[in-house]
């Protein structure tokens, strides 16, 4: 791997008020229990929260800091005095009152701040050991193979202004960019690959989730779709893009989806697309998860599904040498997940491409109405000018909108039709020890509900993020976290309606709006009902629904009763990982942003090759769809350059 010398992230220095509120919140949120009795480590907390703030964009950072101040003085408005000066019993009761408030704005205010506070405390290894999690169990793992980027073909940042010439410049190195760059380079095309992020160090992957969020995710994983409800949409930002930090689940584009597109006028050559899928799957070793790599929640789900008579089984993933590290969303510490940072990017460089990392594309060069290259800028302020015959934007469905808007594209469809596959999960407490971390993330599923717009897939997260998933505070949180080894987790995502939109703000920043459609609300209720029955069929003692005020349910009957009543979407806890559709392909220009070959309708020579071109929700993880479309685009572009 190319040696990367980055300036270490310096934690934001917390004010006296922030430090006081942070410590008081931890005492109130995680009181001592039977095994969990670690006194909050102030230095650790200040550093962890300071690093989280440092990784955030300025506006979001200011918002979180305001939350700390508001927490200190809101109690004054209610006649209780300053939060940090309350008696401990009053302080604890106040935190519970706010976090469980029936007023959505107050509840959201409290829970937003707790999403910063809880992980900071549960990231401490003493805390993890006290709840039965094997802290540090990945410290000494070794990669199953070493991956080296040829240093002569990699530039990290810029020491001065630079200028170069190539046939094709690709912006972004994820599922779309890395694949199209590699396929073109292997066909003898001169390629330059530009990536705003940096190469990931395998020695840092998986071991410290918080560090990974700060370094390999866009804006410290704080990207949010604002709406009803507001939904986190974490995005990757490193060499390899989101493939570096996804769970590796691999599905082809379903035939029913291709049929729907064809019915709307977008007809793709099924034979060509199938051949592209074959090539991708062979190159990244897509295979069903072997039985020996399944455990934890997968065992519980299999038992419950069998009792209900549901179809169930392992999912396919891009793995080679997997040893069940269980840390896929935080980077594979063994280089076993065949993400593009260890496959297509190195292959592209071996074939002659050049990678500029830590450089962000800012403008488009044009000549005689066609593209003529791009200009990019490093964090140091130096510029890279790349002259080319073809420009490929592979920046993703969110940041790509900002770039395309910035270079002057004005299609009315740009930024619209956003789908995100909103995800919902249930946590179940089982009588037996589950050790949910000893499993393959998203390695197991229930395929029988795809036609209903539901895709059930496995899930599990480390203690610091399980604490967020558990909306409790006080004794209730301590009790459930002490049962961490007994927790199982499983979820589903929705094939959602295209109701989202990415707005571009002054300065090129994006703002995402997303309102959960009424049909998708019905799908959420249906999916939660299935999961509730499954977990109780598997023997769960209690489950935790992702609905504010109705979380803990001790029987199937109570869960069904809770789900039978109407609930406001604002009460839902959701997350999403697959933004699609904001530059969709179409058969005619009035219906989309790019044509079926992924070339811009507006700007000849400009191609978009990422999830934004996918016209609708797929209902399955989109990685293979994007990679297949990128392979297909490379064939088209190479043929045109040779013509």
Buried (B, 14 or more C-beta within 10 A) or exposed (E): BBEBEEEEBEBBEBEEBBBBBBBBBBBBBBBEBEBBEBEBBEEBBBBBBBBBBBBBBEEBBEEBBEBBEBBBEBBEEEEBEBBBBBEEEBBBBBBBBBBBBEEBEBBBBBBBBBBBBBBBBBBBEEBBBBBBBEBEBBEEBEBBEEBEBEEEBBBBBBEEEBEBEBBBBBBBBBBBBBBBBBBBBBBEBBBBBBBBBBBBBBEBBBBBBBBBBBBBBBBBBBBBBEBBBBBBBBBBBBBBBBBBBBBBBBBBBBEEBBEEBEEEEBEBEEEBBEBBBEBBBEBBBBBBBEEEBBBBBBBBBBBBBEBBEBEBBBBBBBBBBBBBBBBBBBBBBBBBBBBBBBBBBBBBBBBBBBBBBBBBBBBBBBEEEBBBBBBBBBEEEBBBBBBBBBBBBBBBBBBBBBBBBBBEBEBEBBBBBBBBBBBBBBBBBBEEEBBBBBBBBBBBBBBBBBEBBBBBBBBBBBBBBBBBBBBBBBBBBBBBBBBBBBBBBBBBBBBBBBBBBBBBEEEBEBBBBBBBBEEBBEBBBBBBBBBBBBBBBBBBBBBBBBBBBBBBBEBBEBBBEBBEEEBEBBBBBBBBBBBBBBBBBBBEBEBBBBBBEBBBBBBEBBBBBBBBBBBBBBBBBBBBBBBBBBBBBBBBBBEEBEE
